Amino acid sequence: MGCIIIAALLGMPRIAILVLVMHGWLSRAFEHGLWPMIGFFLAPWTILAYALAMNNIGPAGQVTTAGWALTALAFAVDMGLVGGGARARRKRK
């Protein structure tokens, strides 16, 4: 049962990306569909944070510092998930 919950939690950003694609929210943040597709597989939290930052554009049509900080934090989370999986794989051997 615990594995199902963990799999669901790790899959949530990907489900959110699919929902946002259906509603056209990602198309406002990205000109092409290539970056969201790459992000879907490699860095889903980063894609979600960047889309949030781009859709909440601050004054003068620029992304705010808080938006960039959120994107950097999401990137760190994505890289931590990748590194944590590699570390766990090495421990099992």
Secondary structure, 3 states (H helix, E strand, C coil): CHHHHHHHHHHHHHHHHHHHHHCCHHHHHCCCCHHHHHHHHHCHHHHHHHHHHHHCCCHHHCCCHHHHHHHHHHHHHHHHHHHHHHHHHHHHC
